[in-house]
């Protein structure tokens, strides 16, 4: 199965075509996909990590809940260019 990335997805060609994903929660999160753990680290108020292309659908399908509420999809999103720049540089513009 081939997964087609949307245009806004940021891909790092220098690092085996990893895709930037961010988590809505503002703390460290560990997501397990394909027997691999992806750790979303918090930097510059952005919780983000780089994920291999084959694990992107699995990560995007993960659910999250808050305060004992129902679990909802959409906790993990594609990071935009600004998110990647701020997360990589540790803040700033």
C-alpha positions as CSV (number, residue, x, y, z in Angstrom):
1,X,0.0,0.0,0.0
2,X,1.3,3.4,-1.0
3,X,0.6,6.4,1.2
4,X,0.4,9.8,-0.6
5,X,1.6,12.8,1.5
6,X,-0.4,16.0,1.4
7,X,1.4,19.1,-0.1
8,X,1.8,20.7,3.3
9,X,3.8,17.8,4.7
10,X,7.5,18.5,5.5
11,X,9.9,15.8,4.4
12,X,13.5,15.7,5.4
13,X,15.4,14.4,2.3
14,X,18.7,14.4,4.1
15,X,17.5,11.9,6.7
16,X,16.0,9.0,4.8
17,X,12.8,10.9,3.8
18,X,11.4,11.3,7.3
19,X,8.2,13.2,7.8
20,X,7.6,15.9,10.5
21,X,4.6,15.2,12.7
22,X,3.5,17.1,15.7
23,X,1.3,16.2,18.7
24,X,-1.4,18.5,20.1
25,X,-0.4,17.7,23.7
26,X,2.3,20.0,25.2
27,X,4.3,17.2,26.9
28,X,6.5,14.3,25.8
29,X,4.4,11.6,24.1
30,X,5.5,8.1,23.0
31,X,3.7,6.5,20.0
32,X,4.2,2.9,19.1
33,X,3.9,2.0,15.4
34,X,5.3,-1.1,13.6
35,X,7.2,-2.3,16.6
36,X,9.0,1.1,16.7
37,X,8.6,3.8,19.4
38,X,8.3,7.4,18.1
39,X,9.0,10.0,20.9
40,X,7.4,13.4,20.4
41,X,9.8,15.8,22.2
42,X,8.8,19.2,23.4
43,X,10.9,22.1,22.1
44,X,9.8,25.8,21.6
45,X,6.3,24.9,22.8
46,X,6.0,22.3,19.9
47,X,5.7,18.6,20.5
48,X,7.2,17.1,17.3
49,X,9.2,14.2,15.9
50,X,10.5,12.8,12.5
51,X,8.7,9.6,11.4
52,X,9.5,7.2,8.5
53,X,6.9,7.4,5.7
54,X,5.7,3.9,6.3
55,X,4.7,4.8,9.9
56,X,2.8,8.0,9.0
57,X,-0.7,6.4,8.6
58,X,-0.3,4.6,11.9
59,X,0.7,7.7,13.8
60,X,-2.1,9.8,12.2
61,X,-4.7,7.1,13.3
62,X,-3.7,7.3,17.0
63,X,-6.3,8.7,19.3
64,X,-6.0,10.9,22.4
65,X,-8.3,12.0,25.2
66,X,-8.3,14.8,27.8
67,X,-9.6,14.8,31.3
68,X,-11.3,11.4,31.1
69,X,-13.2,12.3,27.9
70,X,-13.9,10.3,24.8
71,X,-10.9,9.3,22.7
72,X,-10.7,11.3,19.5
73,X,-8.6,11.2,16.3
74,X,-6.6,14.2,15.2
75,X,-4.1,14.4,18.1
76,X,-1.2,14.0,15.7
77,X,-0.9,16.3,12.7
78,X,1.5,17.2,10.0
79,X,4.0,19.9,11.2
80,X,4.2,23.0,9.0
81,X,7.3,24.8,7.9
82,X,7.2,27.2,10.9
83,X,6.8,24.4,13.4
84,X,9.8,22.6,12.0
85,X,12.0,25.7,11.9
86,X,11.1,26.7,15.5
87,X,11.4,23.1,16.9
88,X,14.7,22.5,15.1
89,X,16.2,25.9,16.2
90,X,14.8,25.8,19.7
91,X,12.6,28.8,19.2
92,X,12.9,32.2,17.6
93,X,11.8,33.0,14.1
